[in-house]
Amino acid sequence: MRTKRLSLTTFLLCSILCSTGMAFAQADTSAQHDPKQASAASSPDDSKLIAAPVVPATERQQFQQAIKDVHFDFDRAELLPEDRAILASDAEWLKSHPDVLITLEGDADERGDIVYNVVLSAERATAARDALVELGVPADRIAFATGWGKLYPVCSENNEGCWSRNRRTHISTWPPEEEAAQVASR
């Protein structure tokens, strides 16, 4: 049964990766040769991500104090009532700071294989995104919602207390702090 589940999961991940690769391979590259076509070929979403305003240091600090991550039960991507309350508070702060763009980064604990954890953590990020949008945060304020699997743990101990801290969706400002510092120094 485990082999069958792993094979299905591997097949799904390979299908996603292949279709993504084919989408990039089929992209229209004619705009690269003609600058007039380049501006017409890029979508509004592309220009928004490139031109994202740098979050001022004071607002970034307020963000870090006000915005909280949400956590999940083992092997689950459903939001619990206490996490919905956290997201409601996060949404209120975000609605009162309309210039702040965010990212939602789903994470998983170290148990489970890589593919399973990437899929599960992506479902967690999507659950948080959907809840924030339902709470009135405009979808275009969310730069991306993605799953990182077990790549970025906040705790590395081998116990339930640590694992539960790693099962989360982390909310960050966009552009990232490092990128914002580089832009500010130019």
PLY file of the C-alpha trace (Angstrom):
ply
format ascii 1.0
element vertex 186
property float x
property float y
property float z
element edge 185
property int vertex1
property int vertex2
end_header
0.00 0.00 0.00
2.83 2.39 0.89
4.56 1.69 -2.45
1.31 2.39 -4.32
0.83 5.69 -2.41
4.44 6.70 -3.04
4.16 5.85 -6.73
0.99 7.93 -7.06
2.58 10.84 -5.22
5.72 10.61 -7.33
3.62 10.45 -10.50
1.65 13.55 -9.46
4.77 15.54 -8.65
6.44 14.52 -11.91
3.29 15.50 -13.82
3.26 18.93 -12.18
6.95 19.50 -12.81
6.70 18.34 -16.42
3.68 20.52 -17.17
5.42 23.51 -15.59
8.52 22.85 -17.67
6.46 22.54 -20.83
4.72 25.83 -20.05
8.10 27.54 -19.82
9.31 25.80 -22.97
6.23 26.95 -24.89
6.50 30.57 -23.71
6.65 33.14 -26.48
10.26 34.30 -26.68
9.76 36.68 -29.62
9.39 39.57 -27.15
13.02 39.08 -26.13
14.14 40.26 -29.56
11.76 43.22 -29.95
11.63 45.70 -27.02
8.26 47.06 -28.18
6.74 43.59 -27.91
8.46 42.94 -24.56
6.35 45.48 -22.68
3.17 44.25 -24.34
4.01 40.61 -23.67
4.45 40.91 -19.92
1.35 40.56 -17.83
0.25 43.10 -15.18
1.09 40.53 -12.49
4.68 40.29 -13.75
5.21 44.04 -13.58
3.63 44.22 -10.15
6.03 41.68 -8.69
9.03 43.41 -10.22
7.88 46.85 -9.08
6.83 45.83 -5.57
7.36 48.75 -3.20
9.98 48.33 -0.51
8.34 48.02 2.90
9.74 50.77 5.18
11.65 49.52 8.22
9.06 50.83 10.70
6.20 49.13 8.86
8.24 45.92 8.54
8.77 45.98 12.31
5.03 46.51 12.90
4.36 43.61 10.52
6.69 41.30 12.44
4.98 42.22 15.71
1.40 41.98 14.46
1.36 39.14 11.93
1.39 35.60 13.29
1.91 32.25 11.60
-0.76 29.57 11.66
-0.04 25.98 12.66
-1.54 22.67 11.62
-2.19 19.24 13.04
-0.04 16.32 11.94
-0.77 15.24 8.36
-3.46 17.93 7.95
-3.97 21.16 6.02
-7.27 22.25 7.61
-7.33 25.44 9.65
-8.39 25.06 13.28
-10.67 27.68 14.91
-7.74 29.27 16.78
-5.81 29.58 13.51
-8.79 31.20 11.82
-8.80 33.75 14.66
-5.08 34.42 14.05
-5.73 34.90 10.33
-8.64 37.24 11.10
-6.26 39.41 13.14
-3.64 39.18 10.38
-6.26 40.19 7.79
-7.29 43.26 9.80
-3.68 44.43 9.99
-3.12 43.77 6.28
-6.30 45.65 5.31
-5.14 48.66 7.33
-1.73 48.59 5.58
-2.71 48.35 1.88
0.82 48.88 0.52
2.24 45.73 2.12
2.47 42.69 -0.16
2.90 39.27 1.41
3.98 35.72 0.70
2.57 32.58 2.29
5.11 29.82 2.82
3.79 26.43 3.88
6.07 24.17 5.91
5.99 20.60 7.19
7.77 18.68 9.92
10.61 16.29 9.08
8.47 13.16 9.00
7.27 11.91 5.64
8.98 11.83 2.28
9.98 14.91 0.34
7.21 14.82 -2.25
4.46 14.26 0.30
5.70 17.13 2.49
5.95 19.54 -0.44
2.37 18.77 -1.49
1.06 18.99 2.09
2.86 22.26 2.81
1.49 23.75 -0.44
-2.03 22.79 0.68
-1.35 24.57 4.00
-0.24 27.74 2.20
-3.31 27.57 -0.03
-5.63 27.13 2.97
-4.15 30.25 4.58
-4.37 32.21 1.31
-8.00 31.25 0.78
-8.89 32.21 4.36
-7.18 35.61 4.07
-8.98 36.33 0.80
-12.31 35.33 2.40
-11.50 37.74 5.24
-11.14 40.62 2.77
-7.44 40.71 1.89
-7.26 41.34 -1.87
-5.78 38.34 -3.69
-3.38 40.59 -5.59
-1.71 41.51 -2.29
-0.47 37.93 -1.98
2.63 37.65 -4.18
2.64 33.87 -3.89
1.53 30.95 -1.71
3.83 27.95 -1.93
4.94 24.89 -0.02
8.54 24.32 0.98
8.06 20.92 2.58
10.63 20.37 5.31
13.29 22.68 3.82
13.04 25.53 6.35
12.43 24.19 9.84
12.20 26.63 12.75
13.13 23.85 15.16
15.38 20.83 14.62
14.77 18.73 17.72
13.29 15.28 17.28
10.06 15.57 19.33
6.40 16.51 18.95
6.86 19.99 20.44
9.37 20.84 17.76
7.51 19.11 14.94
4.34 21.05 15.77
6.23 24.35 15.41
7.37 23.30 11.93
3.84 22.45 10.69
2.87 25.98 9.71
2.21 28.61 7.12
4.64 31.49 7.56
3.62 34.95 6.38
6.37 37.28 5.12
6.52 40.67 3.46
7.31 40.97 -0.24
9.90 41.81 -1.40
11.99 39.85 1.09
13.98 41.82 3.62
17.31 41.00 1.92
16.02 42.10 -1.49
14.50 45.25 0.01
17.89 46.15 1.51
19.57 45.69 -1.88
16.99 47.90 -3.60
17.31 50.58 -0.93
21.09 50.67 -1.32
20.94 51.28 -5.11
0 1
1 2
2 3
3 4
4 5
5 6
6 7
7 8
8 9
9 10
10 11
11 12
12 13
13 14
14 15
15 16
16 17
17 18
18 19
19 20
20 21
21 22
22 23
23 24
24 25
25 26
26 27
27 28
28 29
29 30
30 31
31 32
32 33
33 34
34 35
35 36
36 37
37 38
38 39
39 40
40 41
41 42
42 43
43 44
44 45
45 46
46 47
47 48
48 49
49 50
50 51
51 52
52 53
53 54
54 55
55 56
56 57
57 58
58 59
59 60
60 61
61 62
62 63
63 64
64 65
65 66
66 67
67 68
68 69
69 70
70 71
71 72
72 73
73 74
74 75
75 76
76 77
77 78
78 79
79 80
80 81
81 82
82 83
83 84
84 85
85 86
86 87
87 88
88 89
89 90
90 91
91 92
92 93
93 94
94 95
95 96
96 97
97 98
98 99
99 100
100 101
101 102
102 103
103 104
104 105
105 106
106 107
107 108
108 109
109 110
110 111
111 112
112 113
113 114
114 115
115 116
116 117
117 118
118 119
119 120
120 121
121 122
122 123
123 124
124 125
125 126
126 127
127 128
128 129
129 130
130 131
131 132
132 133
133 134
134 135
135 136
136 137
137 138
138 139
139 140
140 141
141 142
142 143
143 144
144 145
145 146
146 147
147 148
148 149
149 150
150 151
151 152
152 153
153 154
154 155
155 156
156 157
157 158
158 159
159 160
160 161
161 162
162 163
163 164
164 165
165 166
166 167
167 168
168 169
169 170
170 171
171 172
172 173
173 174
174 175
175 176
176 177
177 178
178 179
179 180
180 181
181 182
182 183
183 184
184 185
